[in-house]
Amino acid sequence: MKTTPKSTFGYSPSEYKKFTLWGWLMLISFGLTYLFFYNGRQNINLVMTLMATELGTTTAALGVVTSSLFWCYAFGQLINGRLGAFLGYQRTMTIGVIGSAFVNMIISFQHSIPVIAVLWGLNGFFQSMVWANGLGVLNKWWPKSKRGFASGLTTAFSGLAQVVTYLTILLCLDWNPEWSWRAAFRYPMIPMIVMLFAFFFFFKEKPEDVGLAPFVEDDAETEKRDAALVESINKKGFFYPYKMAFTEPKVLIFCLISAIAGIGRYGLLTWVPTYFFESMGLSIKDGIFSSILLPFGQACAMFVFPLITDKVFRGKREPMIALAAIVTFVGMCIFPFITNQTAASIMLFVLGVFAMVTGVIWAVAGDMGGRAFSSTIVGVLDWAVYMGAAVQAMVFGFVKDNFGWPAVFITIGCLYIIMLVLTLIARKMKTKRI
């Protein structure tokens, strides 16, 4: 029986070994950096009730505060995904990590809600400097046939980062209870800065930085398209990728899908800890502990779903999104009527798995943008994710106060039916302009 020879993507055996080693180093160094990056973003969700009590406001009002990060993160992604490709990925990402840690520390000394809102928005801009640029680098090291695995594992790190944040905040509240919510904006910044050392030591932006030529895609059509995109950018300038992205119908459809994914992901992450506290009468610490299965489930989905699209669906991403949308709709409609803490926690794990489709979306972004456009397309789609996140942060506090907790979760479920319809439309579309 004949076996198909393993592709080396245009490299000699020794070059391919070096390429593979550095590809893994890029993946792991970026993943470890991102593993602690959510300490500067998700921390506020876990101490929202404490902040509301001490600052004399409501959780709904703080929901508006948290939306300032999402708005600034969203528009920051539009800028920084392209800016990183222009100025240098590593430089841009380093500024983002250091800036976010610094702003978090400043917030920990504040007493004014408006000041915190402004600073939290600035934090969102710094946070937006990392994700699209990191994926832009990985797409230079991981060819299309392996991109689902690479984007999935990287996104799994971001899911585990949420788990790390939950555990870190629990430890902070135990270590310095006298600091109350302020501890969540101080201690968690330390590992963010420490992981920059691993990032600096291992990170190389492209194969040329270690003496290798760019890889050659197995598919001649994909390779030809990538080369044409690079030539187009060189000829037509900085803003050309934006023009192509926002005139490409499939990108626009995936912007809507991404926005719904943002509502689902951050709607749960933002409000579930508060739900356990208000609806089930749990303490802050017990509510956080019960909520931890949610980001753990999201981490599992982020890794497994893109890998399935590589191995089972052979690079077709839409079927996985469609399946996830159906299961999420059913789960969201059931969840608010579960009254047992253990059962609710288990259902959160299920929802975390199936509501988390962004791992697949990043693989789609890499497929559509190739090596030349990928950081821009990721930035555009992540802009859409965080536009959805910003809307939910502002709206769901109002929905909760006026219509009750079930309305929050059922609304999210209904949006996933819209995602299903959009996915079925996108499945029949091909990228034409990019």
C-alpha positions, 0 to 999 in steps of 0.5 A, spaced: 500 500 500 502 506 497 503 512 503 503 519 501 510 522 503 510 527 509 510 534 506 516 538 508 513 545 505 519 546 501 524 545 506 530 540 506 530 535 512 534 539 516 531 545 515 524 542 516 526 540 523 529 547 524 522 550 522 518 545 526 522 546 532 521 554 531 514 553 530 513 550 536 517 555 540 513 560 537 506 557 539 508 555 546 512 562 548 506 566 545 501 561 549 505 562 555 505 569 555 497 569 553 496 564 559 497 570 564 494 576 560 487 575 562 489 577 569 489 584 567 482 583 563 477 578 566 479 580 574 474 586 574 468 581 573 470 576 579 470 582 584 464 586 581 460 585 587 465 587 592 467 593 587 459 595 587 458 595 595 465 599 596 464 604 591 457 605 592 454 603 586 450 597 582 453 591 578 449 594 572 453 600 573 459 597 573 457 593 567 457 599 563 464 600 566 466 594 563 464 595 557 469 601 556 474 595 555 470 592 550 469 598 546 476 600 546 479 593 545 474 592 539 477 599 535 484 597 538 484 591 534 482 594 528 488 599 528 493 594 532 492 588 528 495 592 522 499 596 525 503 590 528 504 588 521 507 594 519 511 596 526 513 589 528 509 584 532 514 583 538 514 591 539 507 592 539 505 586 543 510 588 549 507 595 549 501 591 550 503 587 556 507 592 560 501 598 558 496 593 561 499 591 567 501 598 569 494 601 568 491 595 572 496 597 578 493 605 577 486 602 577 487 599 584 488 606 587 482 609 585 475 611 588 472 614 582 467 610 578 468 615 572 476 615 573 476 607 573 471 607 567 476 611 563 482 607 565 479 601 564 478 603 557 485 605 556 487 598 559 482 595 553 487 598 548 493 596 551 490 589 551 488 589 544 495 589 542 497 582 543 492 577 540 491 579 532 499 580 532 501 573 535 496 570 530 499 574 525 506 571 527 503 564 528 500 564 521 508 565 518 510 559 522 504 554 521 501 552 514 494 552 512 494 544 513 496 545 520 493 552 522 487 549 525 491 545 530 496 551 531 490 556 532 486 551 536 492 550 541 493 558 542 486 559 543 486 554 548 491 557 552 487 563 552 481 559 555 486 556 560 488 564 561 481 565 564 481 559 569 488 562 571 485 568 572 479 565 576 484 561 581 489 567 581 483 572 584 481 567 589 488 566 592 489 574 592 482 575 596 485 570 601 492 573 601 490 580 602 482 580 604 484 587 607 485 590 600 478 587 598 477 588 590 483 592 589 488 585 590 485 583 584 488 589 580 495 588 583 498 581 585 495 578 578 500 583 574 506 580 577 506 573 572 504 578 566 510 581 566 514 575 568 512 571 562 515 577 558 522 574 559 520 567 555 516 571 550 523 575 549 527 569 549 524 565 544 519 569 539 521 570 532 517 573 527 518 569 521 522 563 518 527 568 515 529 571 522 532 564 523 535 563 517 530 560 513 526 561 507 518 562 508 515 555 507 511 553 501 504 551 502 502 544 499 496 547 495 499 550 489 493 555 489 494 557 496 501 558 495 500 563 489 494 566 492 499 568 498 504 571 494 499 575 490 497 578 497 504 580 499 505 583 492 498 587 493 500 590 500 507 592 497 504 595 491 498 598 494 500 600 501 498 600 509 490 601 508 489 596 502 488 590 507 482 594 510 479 595 503 479 588 501 477 586 508 471 590 508 469 589 501 469 582 502 462 579 503 464 573 507 468 577 512 462 581 513 458 575 514 463 572 519 464 579 523 456 578 525 458 571 527 464 573 531 459 579 534 454 573 536 460 569 539 463 575 543 456 576 546 456 569 548 463 568 551 463 574 555 456 575 556 457 568 560 464 570 563 461 577 565 455 575 569 455 568 571 459 569 577 454 575 579 448 570 577 451 565 582 451 570 588 445 573 586 440 568 584 443 562 588 445 566 594 453 563 594 459 567 597 463 571 592 469 565 593 463 560 592 461 563 586 467 564 583 469 556 584 462 554 581 464 558 575 470 556 573 468 550 569 465 555 564 472 557 562 475 550 563 470 548 558 471 554 553 479 552 553 477 545 551 473 547 545 478 552 543 483 546 542 478 541 540 474 544 535 479 547 530 483 540 530 476 537 528 475 542 522 482 540 520 482 532 521 474 531 520 472 536 516 478 537 512 479 544 513 471 546 512 470 550 519 463 552 518 460 545 520 463 545 527 460 552 528 453 550 526 453 544 531 456 548 536 450 553 535 445 548 536 447 545 542 448 552 545 441 554 544 438 548 547 443 549 553 442 556 554 434 555 554 435 550 560 441 553 564 437 559 568 431 553 570 437 549 574 436 550 581 442 545 583 449 548 584 452 542 582 448 541 576 448 548 574 456 548 574 456 542 570 451 545 565 456 551 565 462 546 562 457 544 557 455 551 555 463 553 555 465 548 550 459 549 545 458 557 546 466 557 544 467 558 537 472 563 536 477 558 536 474 556 529 473 563 527 481 564 528 482 558 523 477 561 518 481 568 519 488 565 517 484 561 511 482 567 508 487 572 510 493 567 509 500 570 511 500 577 508 493 579 511 491 574 517 493 579 522 488 584 519 483 579 518 484 577 525 483 584 528 477 585 524 474 579 526 476 580 534 473 587 533 467 584 531 467 579 537 468 585 542 463 589 539 458 584 541 462 583 548 461 591 549 454 591 547 452 585 552 456 588 558 451 595 557 445 591 555 445 585 560 445 589 566 439 592 564 435 586 562 437 582 568 434 588 572 428 589 568 426 582 566 430 577 570 436 572 569 432 567 565 432 573 560 439 574 559 441 567 558 435 565 553 437 572 549 444 569 548 441 562 546 436 566 541 442 569 538 446 563 537 440 561 532 442 567 528 449 565 528 447 558 525 443 561 519 449 566 518 454 560 518 449 556 513 450 562 508 457 563 509 458 555 508 456 557 500 461 563 500 468 563 497 472 569 498 473 573 492 477 579 493 482 577 498 
